Amino acid sequence: MDYISSTIYGIIQGLTEFLPVSSSAHLALLPHFMHIKDPGVTFDLAMHIGTALAILLYFRKMVYELISATWSWVILQKENSHPQRYYALNMIIATLATVVMVLIVKKAASEYGRSPEMIVFNLFVFGVLMYIADNLSKSNADLEMKNFQWKASLAIGLFQAFAIFPGVSRSGSTLTISRFMHLTREEATRFSFLLAVPIIFGGMLEHIPALVRGEESFDVIACTIGIAISFLTGLLTIHFFLGIVKKVGLSVFAVYRVIFSVVVYWIVIKTH
């Protein structure tokens, strides 16, 4: 992959990872629009690492508190000793639920997930669900994570797993189910972003053995560019997205998903 393509991929990843519009869909469809080779899973993963680092830096205070809470609760076994204990517990439950569900649907995603038809379907359906969830919860979305039950976190984790299919959107799926459960937009967004970190690094660990064995090749410089660009773009996107969600909500992104799905259908599917 040339370095200009790496830069373009990095920018798109940094923008779309945090916007609930499906970064994987945009990245998977990019070769159809730019006529460049699909970089594959390894390069996709490298750019996700860049966005994960952006989350860690932007929410560094919250991340430190969650690590401290988990350490105090799990290692030191001090119950109710940290104010973020229940937040950390909700993250653990959601993450474990995601891992289990991904193992169940992974084969189907690898066989059918990256086809343009499936991407269009996911963009449209989950866009409609997001619109309904955000508008349905406008009047009574007042829950915060400290009042969130473990069953709700379990549902968020299970729903997040379907983001393995391009077009679903990891942030979009978690935000949608969170809004259906009346979690505030601010809390839903923060929880969604933080949930990305263990999932992304878990995916990285999964691919390390294949890289060591030489089963998956990659361009070191191209991956480095992708990580750097997605990191910088991701930082800016997080900052602006938090403000947009608070003032406008998710409806604008839901409408974009539906329009984008129609555009993809006509350009990629209908003309081929």
Sequence and secondary structure as in RCSB ss.txt:
>XXXX:A:sequence
MDYISSTIYGIIQGLTEFLPVSSSAHLALLPHFMHIKDPGVTFDLAMHIGTALAILLYFRKMVYELISATWSWVI
LQKENSHPQRYYALNMIIATLATVVMVLIVKKAASEYGRSPEMIVFNLFVFGVLMYIADNLSKSNADLEMKNFQW
KASLAIGLFQAFAIFPGVSRSGSTLTISRFMHLTREEATRFSFLLAVPIIFGGMLEHIPALVRGEESFDVIACTI
GIAISFLTGLLTIHFFLGIVKKVGLSVFAVYRVIFSVVVYWIVIKTH
>XXXX:A:secstr
  HHHHHHHHHHHHHHTTTTT HHHHHHHHHHHH     HHHHHHHHHHHHHHHHHHHTHHHHHHHHHHHIIIII
S  TT STTHHHHHHHHHHHHHHHHHHHHHHHHHHHHTTSHHHHHHHHHHHHHHHHHHHHHTTTT  B GGG  H
HHHHHHHHHHHGGGSTTS HHHHHHHHHHHTTB HHHHHHHHHHHHHHHHHHHHHHHHHHHHTTSS   HHHHHH
HHHHHHHHHHHHHHHHHHHHHHT SHHHHHHHHHHHHHHIIIIITT 
